[in-house]
Amino acid sequence: MTKPAPKDWILGISPYVPGKSAADDGRPLVKLSANENPLGTGDAARAALAAATADLATYPDPGAARLREAIAAAHGLDPARVIYGTGSDELLHIAASAYAGPGDEILYVRYGFSVYDIAARRVGATPVVAPDADYATDVDALLAAVTEKTKVVFLANPNNPTGTMTSREEIARLHAGLRPDILFVLDQAYAEYLDGQEDDGGLELAKNASNVFVTRTFSKIYGLAAERIGWGYASVDVIDVLHRIRAPFNVTTAGQAAAVAAVQDTAWIEASRAHNRQWREWLAGEVASLSNHGLRAVPSKANFLLILFDGKLTAEAAMKGLWDEGFATRWLPGQGLPNGLRITIGTEDQVRKVAAKLRAMAEAA
Ligand SMILES: *Cc1c(COP(=O)(O)O)cnc(C)c1O
């Protein structure tokens, strides 16, 4: 041996590809590629964050007590069972690390969140991918893919990059079909974009089941992606296990303060949700009117649309054409979707410009 040898499963990992913020030639672009809140951050969160930077010499509260209490109060949860992470990304990774390793399987759907593959391989587990049903989650296919080696199931709902929603009944059916020794990680990164009646019941399930871990993030509707804050909810036992391996001081002082303000700022959340619903439906309508050119939007409940290009205009050409209008979107060949472009719902002006450019390109192709 002439140099340190990484574990062979680590070399099987393709690094996470972040959403672009520039064209290939370096031109800066408006980011409609990472599902951030186009309205920015609420004033309350911004003010709390600024105030919290007065003391930078002291470590943050290691137990994030105020944050856990604010989250618990907003969602009717037990604060002792709320865990927090450096983004929900940390929580997904520690869930995989705690419950799976070499010889085990971690299951998720095709066109699932790309972090699941990394989280599985990082711990030496085998990623297993269940087929989709027209881009949506197929509960029967997931259940059919469970083996005695399955230790963790990851499901994002709404899903990313498809935006598709699995109903409360289907989530309950999936959970009921999983052995109780399999950890069901329900990633609700976009849950705040749902109307109340669209809720998939995940937090209620996590209140009562011993094998459900629901994760949420402050990176999307709350407009705090820069601060890297996520949270999760599970049984006392699962939370105890996860605390053993989360990083100490994993959420900054300013991040904790901003998140407390953000979770209480219901006006901001509602305004962001209403904006998103209005312009997502409007853009979906525009794409539907281009169906004769081979464009189709997958039905979305999130803050983005996955548009499929099956006519003369390709997804790659559409992405490059949108660069010329100043917009970065997410082309997904690496996730098995060479005909797919995921576009975050931006401001009204941005969405209108994107739609006009798509129409011009589709009609000219
Ligand atoms: C954006 C996103 C997250 C959030 O990740 P953070 O680490 O909290 O920023 C988690 N899951 C899915 C499916 C996402 O799209």
PDBQT file of the ligand as one rigid body, heavy atoms in Angstrom, charges set to zero:
ROOT
HETATM    1  C1  LIG A 401     -34.272  20.277  -0.654  1.00  0.00    +0.000 C 
HETATM    2  C2  LIG A 401     -34.531  18.934  -0.120  1.00  0.00    +0.000 A 
HETATM    3  C3  LIG A 401     -34.122  18.594   1.161  1.00  0.00    +0.000 A 
HETATM    4  C4  LIG A 401     -33.530  19.644   2.060  1.00  0.00    +0.000 C 
HETATM    5  O1  LIG A 401     -32.232  19.481   2.307  1.00  0.00    +0.000 OA
HETATM    6  P1  LIG A 401     -31.529  20.422   3.385  1.00  0.00    +0.000 P 
HETATM    7  O2  LIG A 401     -30.322  19.644   3.702  1.00  0.00    +0.000 OA
HETATM    8  O3  LIG A 401     -32.463  20.547   4.553  1.00  0.00    +0.000 OA
HETATM    9  O4  LIG A 401     -31.272  21.730   2.730  1.00  0.00    +0.000 OA
HETATM   10  C5  LIG A 401     -34.386  17.335   1.644  1.00  0.00    +0.000 A 
HETATM   11  N1  LIG A 401     -35.051  16.435   0.887  1.00  0.00    +0.000 NA
HETATM   12  C6  LIG A 401     -35.488  16.734  -0.337  1.00  0.00    +0.000 A 
HETATM   13  C7  LIG A 401     -36.274  15.739  -1.097  1.00  0.00    +0.000 C 
HETATM   14  C8  LIG A 401     -35.217  17.979  -0.881  1.00  0.00    +0.000 A 
HETATM   15  O5  LIG A 401     -35.631  18.270  -2.112  1.00  0.00    +0.000 OA
ENDROOT
TORSDOF 0
